[in-house]
Every structure is written in C-alpha cells, then in structure tokens.
Amino acid sequence: MPDRYPRDTLGHGEAPPEANWPHGARVAVSLVLNYEEGGENSVLHGDAASEAFLSDIAGASPWPGMRHWNMESIYDYGARAGFWRLHRMLRGQPVTVYGVATALARSPAQVAAMKEAGWEIASHGLKWVEHRDMPEEVERAQIAEAIRLHAEVVGEPPRGWYTGRCSANTVRLTAETGRFDWISDTYDDDLPYWREVGARDQLVIPYTLEANDMRFAVSPGWVTGRDFGDYLCDTYDTLHAEGGRMMSVGLHCRLVGRPGKASGLKQFLDHARQKGGAWFATRGEIAAHWAAHHPHQRRERPSEMPLDAFVQRFGGIVEHSPWVAERAWQLELGAAHDTATGLASALARVLRTATAEERLGVLRAHPDLAGKLAAARRLTAESTAEQASAGLDALTDAERARFTELNAAYVGRFGVPFIIAVRDHTKASILSAFERRVGADPATELAEALRQVERIAELRLKAILP
C-alpha cells in the first residue's frame, strides 16, 4: 500500500446526522470535572521534576529533582477547597469526572462524594503526565494499570477514557483494550462519531480545550469569571441556534474551583436553564444515546482497498480507462477520499496531470451520443443507463438524424466524440449544448470535454459511494 493519510478531515461532512437528543433538546451539555490533584508530576510521586502545567503560577517551569511547594499547594487547593465548592454547585447535575487513577487513590473522601452524587467517574489515565514521548509498550502498560487501579479505588472499572496529555498512539491503544464505551482524546467535532480500530468500532466523544477553564492558566485566556461565563453562554447560544449539537465544558478543581472563577460557571448554568433546550448528560449517557440511535455500520472504504480490488471496483468510472484508477490509488488517499466527492477529486487530479495524448485517449474512449454503439447495444452498462436517463434511447427519426449529423460534425472538427454529463440534462438541453459547443474553438472545447468527463465520474461514484 502507498502512504495513506491517517487524519480524517471530513467527519460528518456538510450534513451531520440528526442527533435526536432526548426530550427534543437542542444541545447535549457535558459538564466534565477533571480530577488531577495528587496525580501531577512530583518527586513525591516518583517523577523527575515538579509540575509546571495548568496552575495560577505564571510562567511556571519544572524544578528537576525538587518539590515545588507553591505548585503542590495550588493543586492541593483543588482537592481541599475547589472540589467541594464545585460539588456543592453541581450536586444534582449529571457530571462526568475525568479521574486520574493515582489522584483518586489519594482522595478517598472526594471519590465517595462523587459516587454519592451519582457522577460518572471515567479514567484520566494513571498519572497526570505527558505521554507524547512515552514508548508504545510503556503507554499500553500504563493504560492497563490505570484501569486496574481505578477499579480498585472506585469499585468498578472505568467505561470512559480521556488522557489529555496524550500521544499519537493513545486513541488506538485505548480502543484496542475493548474496555471503553467512549474515548475523548480528540477535539475535532461537535458530535460523537465512530472510529474503526482493527475489529473494534470505537465511539469517540470529542472534548474541548476552549470551552474550558484551563484558559485561566494559558494565554490568551480568561481573566475574570465573566470572561469564562460569557464565552460559555455564547457557545451555547450558537449551538442552540444550530440544533442537534453537543457542548463539552471543561472544569478543573484548582481553577474554576476558585471563588471568582466559579461565578462564570454559575453564570452559564443559569443562562442555559433560562434559555432552555439543554440536555445535561454524562458522557456515558451521551454514548448510550448515540450507540442506540446511530449504530456504526462498516462500509467499503476505497483508501483501504488493495490495488486489484480498487481497480476492479473503480477502473470503469472513467470510460475504458482503468489506468486513471491505478494512478489514483497511488495518491495519498485517506478518509476524505472514501466518499464520492473525495474519490472523484483523486480521479480528476490524475486526469489533470496526464499527458495531452493520455487525455485525448480518455476522450476517444467515450461513445457517441445516441450513436451506432447505442443502437447496437454495445455501450457499457453505465453509458447505457446514462443515455437512457435523458431519453436518448427513445429518439424520434428526426432527433436521431440530428444527433447523427451533429456527431459527424463534432468528430470531424475535434477528433473526439461529444461528451456531456447527460444526468445533468434533458434531451432538449443536451441538443442545445451540442449545437453550441460544436462551433467552439478546439482548445476551449477539449477543456470542456475533460470537465464533463470529471463530472460523469463524480455522478457515477455518487451512485455507489456516500
């Protein structure tokens, strides 16, 4: 296989599926409380240096081999005070906790309060540390240990996962465990979606780094609680107007758990309740809804086909020119090319970079409109159906005579058959275009003929691909 592009830049595309949230809700709102206090980098935890991420210490940097007392105390504030402020504010609300396993193990009172509130406790990894340079086998082992320790501390294994400081392998490795109803280590959509990882159909519920209190600790970011609240309200209003979307809200005990910052969260909650249309739900509830209403269906993916299968399937899309499909297969295909529009683009790129003689060969491979091959029933199945769709298989004697006259004049002038995407036309508009184009200058007309070949390919692909 040539290189395949692993990123999916298409997603749900122009027309996302109808979410059909419960009770006719316009927006599914997921409140996420990140519980990391006690799981961060610290020499006490066996790490090489102190934590330097997501705190109110401006410009913090790791202290190699040393405890950072101020940093530790800020994290401790999240556990000692911030958590309880948020627990009082959100008790009775569906909340998903991203719990770092080692942090949960060091916070039994908070875990008991999460459980008493009925909150979903998902895994936030074994430790709150960077995974980007972690060897794959080490990360796999840490995922397994996080699941084990989580079950030991919480009483049941996690059904959802979010690492946060992840590697390029994290989503695949967590999906391969087969343990999770949902994974959230992406930021690429406003709706859940399915990801195929080997034989596993994994539901992904994208998270957020912008509707997130972490921006109190980064630049550009929030300064006041109202900054945060205004942004959340604006986000909610936009998604409410669109309808059928999901909104994640990222919270941290040591950040929004501070009094001035917490006011922004309250502002948003009051606004959403007053405006209406919100379904506040845990990520597990959203996953269950999506799986029930939008179960995954595996389908043919051109970018994953071996060459022989690809050419067999798509070699006839450009009339009698399988070499176009062969070259398209060699391009950097990806998920964006697994649709009619995407694969049509790949075929068009091949045509546009072919030699002049190759392009002429493609044009010459097409049959005349309503010509001798049609009369003898020797067209390809695609051409037969296309010509029939415009009524070219049922011409009057006068119409047939006119098409024959125009075919002869066109071939005599340009050396190739007249080509038009007949599915875009009626019999009358085809005849009108024929009469107009037969008088064009050769360079202009050959360019138009190639555009029509591209359009025919796109329409043929739309009949067999999403």
N, C-alpha and C positions, 0 to 999 in steps of 0.2 A: 504493500500500500504506500502511495506517496504521503507526504505530510498532510495531516488533517488538522484543521483549526479547532482547538478544543473549546473555545468560548462560544456561547450562544447569544448572539446579538439580536435575535428575532423575538424570542419568547412567545408571548401570547399574540403578538402582532397587532395589526390595526384594530381588530375586533375581539377584545378579550371575552372570555366566556361570562355568561351571566352568573354572578356569584350566588344569587338566591339566598341571601342571608336570612336567618330566622326572623319571623315577625315583620317581614318587609323592610328590614333595616337597610339604610343607605351605606353605612360604614361599619365594618367589623373593627373594633378597637381592642388592641392587645397591649395591656399595661405590663411591662417587664421590669422586674426589680432584680438588678444584678447584685448578688451577694458574694463579694470577693474578699471581705475583710478577714484576715487570717490566712489567706491563700496567696498573698502577694509575695514578690521577691523579698527575701530577708535572710541574713546569715543564720537567724534562728531556725529557718526552715530548710537549711542545707544549701542555700543559694550562694553564689559567688559575690553578690553585691546587694545593696538595698534597692527598694522600688523607686522608680522615677516617673511613673505614668499615672495620669488622671488623679491629680490632687490639687489643692489650692496653693501649693508651693510653686511660684513662678520660676520657670527655667530649671526645674529640678534635674539632677543627673545622678546616676548610680554612684554609690560610695563603695568601691571594691573592698571586700573583706571587713566591712564595718556596718554596725547598726546605725540607721538614720532615725534618731529618736523622734524628731518632729514628724517625719513621714509616717512612722509607726503610729504616732498619736492621732494623726489625721485619719488614718484607716480605722483606728480604734474608735474614733468618734462615730464613724458609720455604724459600727456594731453596737456601741453603748447607748447612743442617743438617736442618730439618724434613722436607724431601723425602726425604733419604737415610734418615732413621730410618723413615719410612713405607714406603719402597721395600724396606728390609730386612724389615720386619714383614709386608708384603703380597706380596712376591715369591712367585709360585706361585699367588696368588689371582686370580680374574678381577676386574679393576678397570676402571672407566670413568674416564678423565681428562676433566674439563671444562677444555680448554686455551685460554686467551686467546691469540690468534694472535701479538700483539706480545710477550707474555711467553714463549711458546715460542721465538720468534725470538731472544730474548736468553738462552736457556738450552739450548744445544745438547747439553751433557752430560746434562742431565735428560731431554731428548727421546730421546736414544739409550738411556738406561736404561729409559724407558717402553716403547720398542719392543722392547728385549731381553727385557723381562718379559712381552711379549705383551699388554700392556694396550691397550684400545680408547682412542683419542685422539679425542674429539669436540670440536666448536668451542664455545668460551665467549665468542664474539664477537671483534671486532677489538681492543677495549681494555676494561679493567675500569672502566667509567664508566657514569653514569646515562644511560638512553635516554628517560626519561619526557617530556622537553621537546624531544626530537630531531624535527625535521621528517621527515615520512614519506620524502621523497626522499633525505634525508641518511642515515637509518637503512638504507634499501634499499641505498644505495651502500656503507655500512659492512659490511653483511652480505656483499655481493659481494666486497669487499676482504678480509674475514676468510677467506672460502673460498679465495680466491686465495693469500693469504699462508700459510695453513695447509698447502695442498698443496705450496707451495714449501719450507716448513720440514720438514714431516713426510714428504713424499714421496708423499702421496696426499691427496685431498680428504676432508673430514670427512663421515661418514654420519649423525652425530647432532648436535643443536644444543641449547644452553642459554645464554641471555643472562644471566639472573639479575636484573640491574638493568634490567628491560625496560620497554617502553611498551605501551600498549593495542594497538598495531599489530604487535608483534613476532611473535606466533604466525602471524598471517596472512601477513606479509611473508616469513618463513622458509618457510612451507608453499608459498607461491607460487613459490619457486625450483624446487620439484620435486626438490631435491637430497638430501633427508634421509629416512632410513628412520624416524627418530623425532625428536620435538621434546619438550623437557621444561620449557618455561616455563609450567607450571601446577602447582598444589598441591592439586588438587580430587578425588583419588580414591586408592584403594588398589590399583587395577588400571589397565592401559593401556586406551585407548579410541580410537575413530576420530573425526576431525573433518573435516567436508566444507568445503573452502575452494575455491570455484568448482568446477572439474572435478577437483580434487585430493582424493583420500582420504588424509588425513594421519594417521599413527599418533602419538598423544600418550602419553608415559610420564611421568606426574606425578612431581614431585620433592618434597622435604621441606625445610622450614625449622625443624622441631622435632626430628627425629632427626638433628641437625646440630650439629657442633661450633661453629658460629657463635654459639651461645648462651653460649659462654665470653666473648664480646665484647659481649653485649647484656644488657639487664635486662628481665624476670627471666631468669636464665641459670644456667649451671653454675659452680661454684666449684672443685670437685675433680674429678679424673679419674673417681672413683667415681660422682659425680653423673651424669656422661655415661654411664658404663657401666651404671649401674642403669636409667637411662631406656631405653637401647637394649635391655637384657635384658627389661624389662617390655613394650616394644613387640613384641619378637619373640615372647614368650610369648602375648600376646593374639592376634597374627596366626596363630601356630601353632595355637591352640585353634580359631580360626575356620576355618582351612584355605583354600587357594586364594587367597592374597593375596600382595601384593608389598610389600617393605620397602626403602626407599631410606635410605642412611646417607651424610650429607654431611660431607666432611672437607676441611680446609684445611691446607696445609703449615705455615703460620706459627702455627696454633692447636693442633690435635691433634698436630702435629709436635713440640711441647714435651714434655719427658720426663714431667712429672706428668700431663699431659692424655692422652698416648699410652697410659697404663696403662688408661684407661677403654675405649679401643678394644680393647685386648688382652682385657680382661675380657669384653666382648661376644663377640669371636670365639671365645674358649674356651667360653663358655656355649652359643653356637649349635651348636658342634661336639659338645659333650657331650649336649645335648638331642636333636640330630638333626632331620631334616626340612627342612633348608635346601638350596636350590639356589642356590649362589653363582654369579652370572652377570653378564656385562657387559650394558649396556642394549641393545647391538646383538643379543646372543643372546636377550634377552627379547623384543625387537621381532620377530625372526625367528620365534620360537615363537608369538607372538600372531598374526602375519600368517598363519602356516600353520594354526593351529587355530581362529582367529576372524577370518577374512577379512571385510572390510567389505561390506555389502550395502546399497545405497541403497534407500530406500523412500519412500512417499508421506508428505509432511510437511504437515499442514494449515496450519501457521503460515506456510508459504512459498507457498501457493496464491493466485492472483488470485481476486477476489470471485466471478466467474461460475463458475469451476471448484469453488470451495469450496461454493457454494450448490447446484450440481448434485450434488455428492457427498454433502453433509450436510443439504440442505434438507428431506429427508423423515424425518430422525431423530426430530424432534418432529412427530407426526402432522399432515399437511396444514398445516404452519405454517412455511413457508420463511423468514419474517421473523425467526424465532429464530436461524437460522443467519446471516442477513445481519448482525444486530446482534452476534453472537458474533465474527464476522470483524473487526468494528471495535474489539474489545478489544485490550489489549496482550498479544497472544499471543507465545509463544516455544517453545523446545524442550520445555518441560514440558507444553505443550498438544498435542504431537504424538502423544500416546497416548490410548487410550480414556478413561482416568480424567481426564486433563487436559482433553480437549475436552468431556467430559461436564460438567466443572466450569464451563467457559465457557458452555455452553448453559444450565446451571442458573442461573448468575448473571443471564443475560438474562431467564429466566422469573421470577426472584425480584424483579427491578426493573421488570417490566412493569406496566402499569395493571391494575386489577381486571377491567376489561372485556376486555383482551387475554388475561388468564389464563383467564377464562371461555370465550373463543373457542377457546383451545387445548383445554380440556376438552370442549367441544361438538364439536370436530373428530374425537374418537375414536368408534369404532363401539361398539355394544352388544356385550356378550359373548354369543357364540352366538346373535346376533340375526338380523334379516332380511337384512342385508348379507352376513353369512356364508353364509346359506342360498342367497342369490342369487349367491355367488362374486364379490362386488364390493368385498371388502376389499383394502387394499394388500397387496403381497407379504409385507411384514414382519408385518402383523397376521395374515395367513393362516397363516404359519409359526408365529407365537407361539401362536395359539389351538390349532393342531394339536398343538403340543408338549405341551399339557396335556390332550389328548384331547377338546377342545371341538368338534371336527369329527365326533365319533362318539358323540353323546349318545343315550341311550335316550329313548323318548317321554316317560317320566315326568321325566327330567332336563331335557329341553328345555322341558317345560311349567313346571317350577320356575324355570328361568332366565328364561323369558318373564315369569312372574309377578313375579320379583324386579326385572327390568329396568324393568317398568312402574312398580312401586312406587318404585324409586330415582329414576327420571327425574321422577316426579310430586312427589317430596319435594325434590329438589335441583336439578332443571332441567338436569342434565348426565348423560351415561352413566356407569355404574360403570366405574372404571378400576383395573386391578391389573396388576402385572408378572407375567404368567402363567408366565414361565420360572422364577420363584422358587417355583412352587406345583405341586401336583397338582390334579386335578379336585375332589377332596374338600375340600382346603384352600381352594380358590377359593370353593366354595359356602359353606363355613363363614365365610370373611371377608365374603362378600356378605351373608349373613344377619345378621352382627354389625354391619356398617357401615351398613346401611340404616336403622338406628334411631339413628344418631349425630346430634348437633346440626349444623346446616348449616356453621357456621364451622369446626368441627373436621374435618368430612368433606371440605370443599373443600380444606383444607390437606393432608389425607392424599392426596387425589386428585392434587394437584400433586406431592407427593413420589413418587407412583407414576409420574407422567409422567417425572420426572427419572430414576427407576430404569430405566424402559423405555428411555430414551435411552442410558443407560450400557450396558445389555446389548446394544443394537443396535450401539453403537460398538465394543464388545468383539469383536463378530463380524467387524469389518473393519479394526481398528487394533490395534497391540500393546497 
